[in-house]
Amino acid sequence: MRRGGFIGDQEENNAPMIEIFGGVFALLLVLFLLMNMFSQAGLQERLEQSAEEGLYKIGWGPSGAGFVVLSYPDHLRLIETGETIERGTLCAPGSAYIPYARRIYGGRGANQQLIFAILEGGVATMAEARNCLRALLPGRRLSIGWIIADNELLKSVSIGDIPPHIQETIAP
């Protein structure tokens, strides 16, 4: 039975449009969810590939890279290899630091360097590592970098809140 009047006719005419709109909206929602899943999977894959290298290597384009090592009061930690070398034995025969340093600085024309992340009390360890570099590569001009990693910086890095004055120095 048909409802009479203007309102009844209007409801009958709008019903198909509402159904079409609902169908298109549902289709777009499914399409959005699929695209989101695929882009999330691609992003996760890229992050996994770069995460490991990003722990120890800071690249500055095709012109070079810096390899981060941690300088503690009593030892030096090579993040890339996971090795720990006690202070006082950095330049000793058989030390893991010697082949690592030679590999970093060995390439001719390569603009690579060690970047020491100096934790509280680690200056003496960094100085020993620097002096070892001088002894290993005499007469060669060496470039090293350092970051003073105090507790405030470490907290900022762990919560992803790098202070603006540090972001300005590392942003191109």
C-alpha positions in Angstrom: 0.0 0.0 0.0 1.3 3.3 -1.0 1.6 6.3 1.3 0.0 9.4 0.0 1.3 12.9 -0.2 4.5 14.7 -0.9 6.5 13.3 2.0 5.8 9.7 1.0 6.9 10.3 -2.5 10.1 12.0 -1.3 11.0 9.0 1.0 10.5 6.6 -1.9 12.7 8.6 -4.2 15.6 9.0 -1.6 15.7 5.4 -0.6 17.7 4.2 -3.6 20.2 7.1 -3.2 20.7 6.3 0.5 21.4 2.6 -0.4 23.8 3.6 -3.1 25.6 6.0 -0.8 25.8 3.4 1.9 27.2 0.8 -0.5 29.8 3.2 -1.9 30.8 4.2 1.6 31.2 0.6 2.7 33.3 -0.2 -0.4 35.5 2.9 0.2 35.9 1.8 3.9 37.0 -1.7 2.9 39.4 -0.2 0.2 40.9 2.1 2.8 41.4 -0.7 5.3 43.2 -2.8 2.6 45.4 0.0 1.5 46.3 0.7 5.2 47.2 -2.9 5.8 49.5 -3.0 2.7 51.2 0.3 3.4 51.7 -0.8 7.1 53.3 -4.0 6.0 55.6 -2.2 3.6 56.6 0.4 6.2 57.3 -2.4 8.7 59.5 -4.2 6.2 61.5 -1.0 5.5 61.9 -0.3 9.2 63.1 -3.8 9.9 65.7 -3.5 7.1 67.0 -0.1 8.2 66.6 -0.5 12.0 69.7 -2.7 12.5 72.1 -0.5 10.5 70.6 2.7 12.0 71.7 1.6 15.5 75.4 2.1 14.7 75.7 4.1 11.4 74.8 7.7 10.7 74.9 8.4 7.0 75.3 11.8 5.4 74.5 11.0 1.9 76.8 9.4 -0.6 79.7 11.3 0.8 80.2 9.3 3.9 79.1 7.8 7.2 79.8 7.8 10.9 80.0 4.6 12.9 78.8 5.1 16.5 80.6 3.4 19.4 79.8 3.8 23.0 82.4 5.0 25.4 81.9 3.9 29.0 84.2 4.7 31.9 85.8 1.2 31.8 85.1 -0.1 28.3 84.3 0.7 24.7 81.3 -1.0 23.0 81.3 -1.5 19.3 77.5 -1.4 18.5 77.9 -2.8 15.0 79.6 -6.0 16.1 78.3 -6.2 19.7 81.9 -6.5 21.1 83.1 -4.9 24.3 86.8 -3.9 24.8 88.1 -3.1 28.2 89.9 0.2 28.7 93.6 -0.4 28.8 93.4 -3.1 26.1 92.1 -1.2 23.2 95.4 -1.1 21.3 96.6 -4.5 22.6 97.3 -7.2 20.1 94.2 -9.2 19.4 91.9 -6.4 20.4 88.7 -6.2 18.4 89.1 -2.5 18.2 92.1 -2.6 15.9 90.5 -4.4 12.9 87.3 -2.4 13.4 89.1 0.9 13.3 91.2 -0.1 10.3 88.1 -1.1 8.4 86.4 2.2 9.1 89.4 4.4 8.2 91.0 2.0 5.7 89.0 2.9 2.6 90.8 5.5 0.5 88.7 8.4 -0.4 85.9 7.3 1.8 84.6 9.9 4.2 84.0 7.6 7.2 84.7 8.1 10.8 84.0 6.9 14.3 81.5 8.8 16.3 82.0 8.3 20.1 78.9 8.5 22.2 80.5 9.4 25.5 78.5 8.3 28.5 79.2 9.8 31.9 82.9 9.1 32.8 83.8 7.8 29.4 86.1 10.6 28.2 89.2 8.7 29.3 88.1 5.6 27.2 87.5 7.8 24.2 90.9 9.5 24.6 92.6 6.0 24.7 90.7 5.0 21.6 91.7 8.2 19.8 95.3 7.7 20.7 95.1 4.1 19.5 93.8 5.4 16.1 96.8 7.8 15.9 99.2 4.9 16.6 97.5 2.6 14.1 97.4 5.2 11.3 100.5 7.5 11.9 100.7 10.6 9.7 97.2 10.2 8.4 94.7 12.9 9.0 91.9 11.4 11.1 88.4 12.6 11.6 86.4 11.6 14.7 83.1 12.8 16.1 81.7 12.7 19.6 78.4 13.1 21.3 78.1 13.8 25.0 75.4 11.4 26.0 74.3 12.6 29.4 71.3 11.3 31.2 69.0 14.0 29.8 70.0 13.1 26.2 69.5 9.4 26.8 66.0 10.0 28.3 65.1 12.3 25.3 66.2 9.6 22.8 64.4 6.8 24.6 61.1 8.7 24.6 61.6 10.1 21.1 61.7 13.8 22.3 65.0 15.1 20.9 65.6 18.7 22.1 65.2 21.4 19.4 68.8 22.6 19.7 70.1 19.1 18.9 67.6 18.6 16.1 68.8 21.8 14.5 72.4 20.6 14.4 71.5 17.2 12.8 68.8 18.4 10.4 70.1 19.2 6.9 
